């Protein structure tokens, strides 16, 4: 059982929608209260849900811009990732807000800090590969402490992850390669 934050009633968990952002994985308002709130929004604007979505899409098509739900900025369509499940085919957050959220969640740094870190490194700190574009760069962090160690190429970052950052495994791999090395 869970108490709805809107109506205050105690309801079964099945009465709440899933929500990744919430501690227990469920939204704070029950389905009935959420539906009522949405209906009130449409009525206040004098539209049905379908008409409201169509109006938003029409406004976006005229300007070739979309407003990010996180930062509130009106940006060009190419500043959003594609999402075939959304009515306009674009994510609700711009690329910058999406990246900022990702870096805060995974590394505890802002998108701006991540951008500075990625721009300051032009090569992999393990193999020395020179990066030709930003998609090749990956932020490496210690899985135990969460501390950022540097910028690596995809292969080196994946290799560290696969051996679970175990130095003994890494030494065994080195010995194996040396043992089977052909001259």
MIDOSE-1310 file (N, C-alpha, C; in nm, 2 decimals, decimal comma, always signed):
residues 183
xxxx	+0,08/-0,12/+0,00/+0,00/+0,00/+0,00/+0,09/+0,13/+0,00; +0,04/+0,23/-0,07/+0,11/+0,36/-0,07/+0,01/+0,47/-0,07; +0,05/+0,58/-0,01/-0,04/+0,70/+0,00/-0,01/+0,79/-0,11; -0,12/+0,83/-0,18/-0,11/+0,93/-0,29/-0,08/+1,07/-0,23
xxxx	+0,01/+1,14/-0,29/+0,05/+1,27/-0,24/-0,06/+1,38/-0,28; -0,15/+1,35/-0,37/-0,25/+1,44/-0,41/-0,38/+1,43/-0,33; -0,44/+1,30/-0,33/-0,57/+1,28/-0,26/-0,55/+1,23/-0,12; -0,43/+1,18/-0,09/-0,40/+1,14/+0,05/-0,46/+1,00/+0,08
xxxx	-0,52/+0,93/-0,02/-0,57/+0,80/+0,01/-0,46/+0,69/+0,00; -0,48/+0,59/+0,08/-0,39/+0,47/+0,08/-0,44/+0,37/-0,03; -0,36/+0,35/-0,13/-0,40/+0,26/-0,24/-0,30/+0,15/-0,27; -0,34/+0,04/-0,33/-0,24/-0,06/-0,37/-0,14/-0,01/-0,47
xxxx	-0,02/-0,07/-0,47/+0,09/-0,02/-0,56/+0,05/-0,02/-0,70; -0,04/-0,11/-0,74/-0,08/-0,12/-0,88/-0,16/+0,01/-0,93; -0,20/+0,09/-0,84/-0,27/+0,22/-0,87/-0,17/+0,33/-0,90; -0,04/+0,30/-0,90/+0,06/+0,40/-0,92/+0,14/+0,37/-1,05
xxxx	+0,17/+0,47/-1,13/+0,25/+0,44/-1,25/+0,40/+0,43/-1,21; +0,48/+0,36/-1,29/+0,62/+0,35/-1,27/+0,69/+0,49/-1,29; +0,79/+0,51/-1,21/+0,87/+0,64/-1,23/+1,01/+0,61/-1,19; +1,10/+0,62/-1,28/+1,24/+0,59/-1,26/+1,31/+0,69/-1,16
xxxx	+1,26/+0,81/-1,16/+1,32/+0,92/-1,08/+1,28/+0,90/-0,93; +1,19/+0,82/-0,89/+1,14/+0,81/-0,76/+1,21/+0,69/-0,68; +1,23/+0,71/-0,55/+1,31/+0,61/-0,47/+1,25/+0,47/-0,48; +1,12/+0,46/-0,47/+1,06/+0,33/-0,47/+1,02/+0,28/-0,61
xxxx	+1,05/+0,36/-0,71/+1,02/+0,32/-0,85/+0,88/+0,35/-0,89; +0,80/+0,42/-0,81/+0,66/+0,45/-0,84/+0,64/+0,60/-0,82; +0,55/+0,66/-0,91/+0,52/+0,80/-0,90/+0,45/+0,83/-0,77; +0,45/+0,96/-0,73/+0,39/+0,99/-0,60/+0,24/+1,01/-0,60
xxxx	+0,18/+1,04/-0,72/+0,04/+1,05/-0,73/-0,02/+0,93/-0,80; -0,14/+0,89/-0,75/-0,21/+0,77/-0,81/-0,25/+0,80/-0,95; -0,28/+0,70/-1,03/-0,32/+0,71/-1,17/-0,45/+0,81/-1,18; -0,54/+0,79/-1,09/-0,66/+0,87/-1,10/-0,63/+1,02/-1,08
xxxx	-0,55/+1,05/-0,99/-0,51/+1,19/-0,97/-0,43/+1,25/-1,08; -0,34/+1,17/-1,14/-0,26/+1,21/-1,26/-0,36/+1,24/-1,38; -0,45/+1,14/-1,40/-0,54/+1,16/-1,51/-0,63/+1,28/-1,49; -0,68/+1,30/-1,37/-0,76/+1,42/-1,34/-0,68/+1,55/-1,37
xxxx	-0,56/+1,55/-1,32/-0,47/+1,67/-1,34/-0,45/+1,70/-1,49; -0,43/+1,60/-1,57/-0,41/+1,61/-1,71/-0,54/+1,66/-1,78; -0,65/+1,60/-1,74/-0,78/+1,64/-1,80/-0,81/+1,79/-1,77; -0,78/+1,83/-1,65/-0,80/+1,97/-1,61/-0,71/+2,06/-1,69
xxxx	-0,59/+2,02/-1,72/-0,50/+2,10/-1,80/-0,56/+2,12/-1,94; -0,61/+2,01/-2,00/-0,66/+2,02/-2,14/-0,79/+2,11/-2,14; -0,88/+2,09/-2,04/-1,00/+2,16/-2,04/-0,97/+2,31/-2,02; -0,87/+2,35/-1,93/-0,84/+2,49/-1,91/-0,79/+2,55/-2,04
xxxx	-0,73/+2,48/-2,12/-0,69/+2,53/-2,25/-0,79/+2,52/-2,36; -0,91/+2,46/-2,33/-1,02/+2,44/-2,42/-0,99/+2,34/-2,53; -0,91/+2,24/-2,50/-0,87/+2,14/-2,60/-0,88/+2,00/-2,55; -0,89/+1,90/-2,64/-0,87/+1,76/-2,60/-0,73/+1,73/-2,61
xxxx	-0,69/+1,61/-2,56/-0,55/+1,57/-2,56/-0,50/+1,57/-2,70; -0,57/+1,51/-2,79/-0,53/+1,50/-2,93/-0,51/+1,64/-2,99; -0,60/+1,73/-2,97/-0,59/+1,87/-3,02/-0,47/+1,94/-2,96; -0,44/+1,92/-2,83/-0,33/+1,98/-2,77/-0,20/+1,94/-2,83
xxxx	-0,18/+1,81/-2,85/-0,06/+1,75/-2,91/-0,05/+1,80/-3,06; -0,16/+1,81/-3,13/-0,16/+1,86/-3,27/-0,12/+2,00/-3,27; -0,17/+2,08/-3,18/-0,13/+2,23/-3,17/+0,02/+2,25/-3,15; +0,07/+2,17/-3,05/+0,21/+2,18/-3,02/+0,30/+2,14/-3,14
xxxx	+0,26/+2,03/-3,21/+0,34/+1,99/-3,33/+0,33/+2,10/-3,44; +0,21/+2,16/-3,45/+0,19/+2,26/-3,56/+0,28/+2,38/-3,53; +0,29/+2,42/-3,40/+0,37/+2,54/-3,36/+0,52/+2,50/-3,38; +0,56/+2,38/-3,35/+0,70/+2,34/-3,37/+0,73/+2,34/-3,52
xxxx	+0,64/+2,29/-3,61/+0,67/+2,28/-3,75/+0,69/+2,42/-3,81; +0,61/+2,52/-3,76/+0,62/+2,66/-3,81/+0,76/+2,72/-3,78; +0,81/+2,69/-3,67/+0,93/+2,76/-3,62/+1,06/+2,67/-3,64; +1,04/+2,54/-3,67/+1,15/+2,45/-3,67/+1,23/+2,45/-3,54
xxxx	+1,17/+2,48/-3,43/+1,23/+2,48/-3,30/+1,14/+2,40/-3,21; +1,21/+2,35/-3,10/+1,13/+2,28/-2,99/+1,19/+2,33/-2,86; +1,10/+2,34/-2,76/+1,14/+2,38/-2,63/+1,18/+2,26/-2,54; +1,30/+2,27/-2,48/+1,35/+2,17/-2,40/+1,27/+2,17/-2,26
xxxx	+1,22/+2,06/-2,22/+1,14/+2,05/-2,09/+1,23/+2,07/-1,97; +1,36/+2,06/-1,98/+1,45/+2,07/-1,87/+1,50/+2,22/-1,85; +1,56/+2,27/-1,96/+1,62/+2,40/-1,95/+1,52/+2,51/-2,00; +1,42/+2,48/-2,07/+1,32/+2,57/-2,12/+1,36/+2,65/-2,24
xxxx	+1,48/+2,62/-2,30/+1,53/+2,69/-2,42/+1,46/+2,64/-2,54; +1,44/+2,73/-2,64/+1,38/+2,69/-2,77/+1,50/+2,67/-2,86; +1,51/+2,55/-2,90/+1,63/+2,51/-2,98/+1,59/+2,44/-3,11; +1,68/+2,44/-3,21/+1,66/+2,37/-3,34/+1,63/+2,22/-3,32
xxxx	+1,56/+2,16/-3,41/+1,53/+2,02/-3,40/+1,66/+1,93/-3,38; +1,77/+1,97/-3,45/+1,89/+1,89/-3,45/+1,96/+1,89/-3,31; +1,91/+1,97/-3,22/+1,97/+1,98/-3,09/+1,90/+1,88/-2,99; +1,81/+1,79/-3,05/+1,74/+1,69/-2,97/+1,77/+1,55/-3,03
xxxx	+1,78/+1,45/-2,95/+1,79/+1,31/-3,00/+1,66/+1,27/-3,06; +1,67/+1,17/-3,15/+1,54/+1,12/-3,21/+1,48/+1,02/-3,11; +1,35/+1,01/-3,11/+1,28/+0,92/-3,03/+1,15/+0,89/-3,10; +1,14/+0,77/-3,16/+1,03/+0,73/-3,25/+0,90/+0,71/-3,16
xxxx	+0,91/+0,70/-3,03/+0,79/+0,68/-2,95/+0,72/+0,81/-2,91; +0,79/+0,93/-2,94/+0,73/+1,06/-2,91/+0,65/+1,11/-3,03; +0,54/+1,18/-3,01/+0,46/+1,23/-3,12/+0,54/+1,31/-3,22; +0,64/+1,39/-3,18/+0,71/+1,47/-3,27/+0,84/+1,41/-3,32
xxxx	+0,87/+1,29/-3,27/+0,98/+1,21/-3,31/+1,11/+1,25/-3,24; +1,10/+1,34/-3,14/+1,22/+1,39/-3,07/+1,21/+1,37/-2,92; +1,32/+1,36/-2,85/+1,32/+1,35/-2,71/+1,27/+1,48/-2,65; +1,22/+1,47/-2,52/+1,17/+1,59/-2,46/+1,28/+1,68/-2,40
xxxx	+1,40/+1,63/-2,38/+1,52/+1,71/-2,33/+1,61/+1,73/-2,45; +1,68/+1,84/-2,45/+1,78/+1,87/-2,55/+1,91/+1,78/-2,52; +2,00/+1,78/-2,62/+2,12/+1,70/-2,60/+2,20/+1,74/-2,48; +2,20/+1,87/-2,46/+2,29/+1,92/-2,35/+2,23/+1,88/-2,21
xxxx	+2,10/+1,89/-2,20/+2,03/+1,85/-2,07/+2,04/+1,70/-2,05; +2,03/+1,63/-2,16/+2,04/+1,48/-2,16/+2,18/+1,44/-2,11; +2,28/+1,50/-2,17/+2,42/+1,47/-2,13/+2,45/+1,52/-1,99; +2,40/+1,63/-1,95/+2,42/+1,68/-1,81/+2,36/+1,58/-1,71
xxxx	+2,24/+1,53/-1,74/+2,17/+1,43/-1,65/+2,25/+1,30/-1,64; +2,30/+1,26/-1,76/+2,38/+1,14/-1,77/+2,51/+1,15/-1,68; +2,59/+1,26/-1,70/+2,71/+1,27/-1,63/+2,69/+1,29/-1,48; +2,59/+1,36/-1,44/+2,56/+1,38/-1,30/+2,52/+1,24/-1,24
xxxx	+2,45/+1,16/-1,31/+2,40/+1,03/-1,25/+2,52/+0,93/-1,25; +2,60/+0,92/-1,35/+2,71/+0,82/-1,36/+2,84/+0,86/-1,30; +2,87/+0,99/-1,30/+3,01/+1,04/-1,26/+3,00/+1,14/-1,15; +2,89/+1,20/-1,12/+2,88/+1,30/-1,02/+2,93/+1,44/-1,06
xxxx	+2,94/+1,46/-1,19/+2,99/+1,59/-1,24/+2,89/+1,65/-1,34; +2,89/+1,78/-1,36/+2,80/+1,84/-1,45/+2,84/+1,82/-1,60; +2,75/+1,84/-1,69/+2,78/+1,83/-1,83/+2,89/+1,92/-1,87; +2,89/+2,04/-1,81/+3,00/+2,13/-1,85/+3,14/+2,08/-1,80
xxxx	+3,14/+2,03/-1,68/+3,27/+1,97/-1,63/+3,31/+1,85/-1,72; +3,22/+1,77/-1,76/+3,25/+1,66/-1,85/+3,30/+1,71/-1,99; +3,24/+1,81/-2,04/+3,28/+1,87/-2,17/+3,42/+1,92/-2,16; +3,45/+1,99/-2,05/+3,59/+2,04/-2,03/+3,69/+1,93/-2,02
xxxx	+3,66/+1,82/-1,95/+3,74/+1,71/-1,93/+3,77/+1,64/-2,07; +3,66/+1,62/-2,15/+3,67/+1,55/-2,27/+3,75/+1,64/-2,38; +3,73/+1,77/-2,37/+3,80/+1,86/-2,47/+3,95/+1,87/-2,43; +3,99/+1,85/-2,31/+4,13/+1,87/-2,27/+4,21/+1,75/-2,30
xxxx	+4,15/+1,64/-2,34/+4,23/+1,52/-2,38/+4,21/+1,48/-2,52; +4,33/+1,47/-2,59/+4,32/+1,45/-2,74/+4,37/+1,30/-2,77; +4,40/+1,22/-2,67/+4,45/+1,09/-2,69/+4,41/+1,00/-2,57; +4,41/+0,87/-2,60/+4,38/+0,77/-2,49/+4,50/+0,76/-2,40
xxxx	+4,47/+0,77/-2,27/+4,57/+0,77/-2,17/+4,63/+0,63/-2,14; +4,58/+0,53/-2,21/+4,64/+0,39/-2,19/+4,72/+0,36/-2,32; +4,65/+0,36/-2,43/+4,72/+0,31/-2,56/+4,78/+0,42/-2,64; +4,74/+0,55/-2,61/+4,79/+0,66/-2,68/+4,73/+0,69/-2,81
xxxx	+4,62/+0,62/-2,85/+4,54/+0,65/-2,97/+4,49/+0,79/-2,97; +4,52/+0,86/-3,09/+4,47/+1,00/-3,10/+4,33/+1,00/-3,14; +4,25/+1,08/-3,07/+4,10/+1,08/-3,10/+4,08/+1,17/-3,22; +4,00/+1,12/-3,32/+3,96/+1,19/-3,43/+3,83/+1,26/-3,42
xxxx	+3,74/+1,21/-3,33/+3,61/+1,28/-3,30/+3,57/+1,25/-3,15; +3,48/+1,33/-3,11/+3,44/+1,32/-2,96/+3,37/+1,19/-2,93; +3,31/+1,12/-3,03/+3,24/+0,99/-3,00/+3,34/+0,88/-2,95; +3,47/+0,90/-2,98/+3,57/+0,80/-2,95/+3,61/+0,81/-2,80
xxxx	+3,58/+0,92/-2,74/+3,63/+0,95/-2,60/+3,53/+0,90/-2,50; +3,58/+0,83/-2,40/+3,50/+0,78/-2,29/+3,56/+0,82/-2,15; +3,48/+0,86/-2,06/+3,53/+0,90/-1,93/+3,55/+0,77/-1,85; +3,67/+0,75/-1,79/+3,69/+0,63/-1,71/+3,68/+0,67/-1,56
xxxx	+3,62/+0,58/-1,48/+3,62/+0,61/-1,34/+3,63/+0,48/-1,26; +3,68/+0,49/-1,14/+3,70/+0,38/-1,05/+3,56/+0,33/-1,00; +3,53/+0,20/-1,02/+3,40/+0,15/-0,98/+3,38/+0,14/-0,83; +3,49/+0,14/-0,76/+3,49/+0,13/-0,61/+3,47/+0,26/-0,55
xxxx	+3,55/+0,36/-0,59/+3,54/+0,50/-0,53/+3,45/+0,59/-0,60; +3,43/+0,56/-0,73/+3,35/+0,66/-0,82/+3,44/+0,77/-0,87; +3,56/+0,78/-0,83/+3,65/+0,89/-0,87/+3,69/+0,88/-1,02; +3,68/+0,99/-1,09/+3,72/+0,99/-1,23/+3,87/+0,98/-1,25
xxxx	+3,91/+0,89/-1,34/+4,06/+0,88/-1,36/+4,11/+0,94/-1,48; +4,03/+0,95/-1,59/+4,07/+1,01/-1,71/+3,99/+0,98/-1,83; +4,04/+1,00/-1,95/+3,97/+0,98/-2,07/+4,04/+0,87/-2,15; +3,96/+0,77/-2,19/+4,02/+0,65/-2,26/+3,94/+0,63/-2,39
xxxx	+4,00/+0,55/-2,48/+3,93/+0,51/-2,60/+3,83/+0,40/-2,56; +3,74/+0,37/-2,65/+3,64/+0,27/-2,62/+3,70/+0,13/-2,59; +3,80/+0,09/-2,67/+3,86/-0,04/-2,64/+3,92/-0,05/-2,51; +4,00/+0,05/-2,47/+4,07/+0,04/-2,34/+3,97/+0,05/-2,22
xxxx	+3,87/+0,13/-2,24/+3,77/+0,14/-2,13/+3,69/+0,01/-2,12; +3,66/-0,05/-2,23/+3,59/-0,18/-2,22/+3,67/-0,29/-2,16; +3,80/-0,29/-2,20/+3,89/-0,39/-2,15/+3,90/-0,38/-2,00; +3,92/-0,26/-1,95/+3,92/-0,24/-1,80/+3,80/-0,29/-1,73
xxxx	+3,68/-0,26/-1,79/+3,55/-0,31/-1,74/+3,54/-0,46/-1,74; +3,59/-0,52/-1,85/+3,57/-0,66/-1,86/+3,66/-0,74/-1,76; +3,78/-0,69/-1,73/+3,86/-0,76/-1,63/+3,83/-0,71/-1,49; +3,73/-0,62/-1,47/+3,68/-0,57/-1,35/+3,79/-0,50/-1,27
xxxx	+3,88/-0,43/-1,34/+3,99/-0,35/-1,29/+4,08/-0,43/-1,20; +4,10/-0,56/-1,22/+4,18/-0,65/-1,14/+4,32/-0,65/-1,19; +4,41/-0,61/-1,11/+4,55/-0,60/-1,16/+4,61/-0,74/-1,18; +4,57/-0,84/-1,10/+4,62/-0,98/-1,11/+4,58/-1,03/-1,25
xxxx	+4,45/-1,01/-1,29/+4,41/-1,05/-1,42/+4,48/-0,98/-1,53; +4,51/-0,86/-1,51/+4,59/-0,78/-1,61/+4,73/-0,84/-1,63; +4,79/-0,87/-1,52/+4,93/-0,93/-1,52/+4,92/-1,07/-1,59; +4,82/-1,14/-1,56/+4,81/-1,28/-1,62/+4,79/-1,26/-1,77
xxxx	+4,72/-1,16/-1,81/+4,70/-1,14/-1,96/+4,83/-1,10/-2,02; +4,91/-1,02/-1,95/+5,04/-0,98/-2,00/+5,13/-1,10/-2,02; +5,13/-1,19/-1,91/+5,22/-1,31/-1,92/+5,17/-1,40/-2,03; +5,04/-1,41/-2,05/+4,98/-1,50/-2,16/+5,03/-1,45/-2,29
xxxx	+5,02/-1,32/-2,32/+5,06/-1,26/-2,45/+5,21/-1,29/-2,47; +5,29/-1,26/-2,36/+5,44/-1,28/-2,38/+5,47/-1,43/-2,40; +5,40/-1,52/-2,34/+5,42/-1,66/-2,35/+5,40/-1,71/-2,50; +5,29/-1,65/-2,56/+5,25/-1,70/-2,69/+5,29/-1,60/-2,80
xxx	+5,39/-1,51/-2,77/+5,44/-1,42/-2,87/+5,53/-1,49/-2,97; +5,51/-1,46/-3,10/+5,59/-1,51/-3,20/+5,69/-1,41/-3,24; +5,81/-1,45/-3,26/+5,92/-1,36/-3,30/+5,93/-1,34/-3,45
